[in-house]
Amino acid sequence: MNIICICAAAVVSSVLAVLLKKHNAEYSLILTVCTVALIFMYIISSAVVAVSGIEEIFFKSQLNTVYIEVLLKCVGICFITEFACDCCKDASQNALSSIVIMSGRICVLLTAFPLFEEFLSLALDLSGGGR
């Protein structure tokens, strides 16, 4: 991943968005959202290598793959939620931004709920309370 290219694209886009905002605020917002989306897609394509490495580690350790699936789903939900929240904030829609954040938190909680159940069951079994 080339962080210099990402930072350069972000700075150039920011400067252009500020200049464009004086004449047409809608185009400024569109430019910003498109730049963020392109950078996000670049990062995701680079992250595939890291995800496959993490999966390989889990397979070698013979741990339950459900853990990694839940972890990756939660990370994905967090990234998408943060992106949507930032887009709403850029459009000066703070109320919408807040509800997106709350929705993302609830989705993470619901996604991780089976893991919580499993850990609680394990804790009860270890403490002797699960009999």
Stockholm file with secondary structure:
# STOCKHOLM 1.0

chainA/1-131         MNIICICAAAVVSSVLAVLLKKHNAEYSLILTVCTVALIFMYIISSAVVAVSGIEEIFFKSQLNTVYIEVLLKCVGICFITEFACDCCKDASQNALSSIVIMSGRICVLLTAFPLFEEFLSLALDLSGGGR
#=GR chainA/1-131 SS CCHHHHHHHHHHHHHHHHHHHTTCHHHHHHHHHHHHHHHHHHHHHHHHHHHHHHHHHHHHHTCCHHHHHHHHHHHHHHHHHHHHHHHHHHTTCHHHHHHHHHHHHHHHHHHHHHHHHHHHHHHHHHHTTTC
#=GC SS_cons         CCHHHHHHHHHHHHHHHHHHHTTCHHHHHHHHHHHHHHHHHHHHHHHHHHHHHHHHHHHHHTCCHHHHHHHHHHHHHHHHHHHHHHHHHHTTCHHHHHHHHHHHHHHHHHHHHHHHHHHHHHHHHHHTTTC
//
